Amino acid sequence: MNQRIKELAKQADKWSDEEFHRLFLANETPDRQKLFKTKFAELIIDEVLQVIAVSDSKCYNEWDFAERDIYVEIQKHFGVEE
């Protein structure tokens, strides 16, 4: 597993642990594994969009602008808001 994926997993684990405890104290019955999976997926999607955004800033021709279209389509598909 690549180092960045490990870092994202660690962030998701920390967040899901904190969220689990917050929800538990609010008398809810949270599913920690679901919290982790959801946050981990969000972090990966954000990372992909960041990579595309950096790449998009280097657009010089019509093929390069296709990257911007991909960026927008990924956002729409996963319901990510800027």
N, C-alpha and C positions, 0 to 999 in steps of 0.2 A: 504494500500500500504506500502510495506516495506521501511525503511528509505533510503536504498541505491538506490532504484528506484527513490525516491523523489529527492535525490542528483543528480542522472543522468539526471532527467527531468530538474532540475534547471540549470545544465551545458548546456544542449541542448537549453534551452530557452535563456540563455545569449548568447551563440554562434550564434543562429539563429537571434537574435535581431541585433547583431553586423554585421553579414553577410548581413542581409536585408538592413541595412543602407549603407554598403559598396557598394552593388549592385545598390541600389537606386541612390546613388551619381554618379555612373558610367552610369547613364541613362538607366539602365535595369529595368525590371518590375518583381521583385522577388515575389515568393509566400512564405510568411513567414511560413505558416503552413507546407508546403512541406519541407522547410528548417529544421524546428523543427523535423518533423517526421524522416527525413533522418538522422539527427545528433543523435537523441535519439536512433534510431535503431543501428547506428554505435557504440555508447557508450555501449549499452547492449551487442552487439556481442563482443566487446573488453573485457568487464567484464567477459563474459562467457569463452573466451579464456584464460584470466588470471587465472581464477579458475582452468581450466583444466591444464594449464602449471604448476601451483604450485603442483597440484595433481600428474602430470606426473613425477615430480622430486622425487617422493616417490615410483617409480616403482621397484618391487622386483621379479616379476615373469611374465609369459607370459600373464596372465589376466590383469595385471597392464599395460603392454605395449599396450593393446587394447585402452587404454585412449589416447595414442599418436596418434593412427590411427583416433580416433574420432576428436581430435584436428585438424589434417590435413584436414579431410573431411569437418569440419565446415568452416575452412579457405577457402577451394576451393569453397564450396557451396555459400558462401557470398562474394567471391572475395576479401578476406582480405589478405594483404601482410604483411609479418613480417618486 
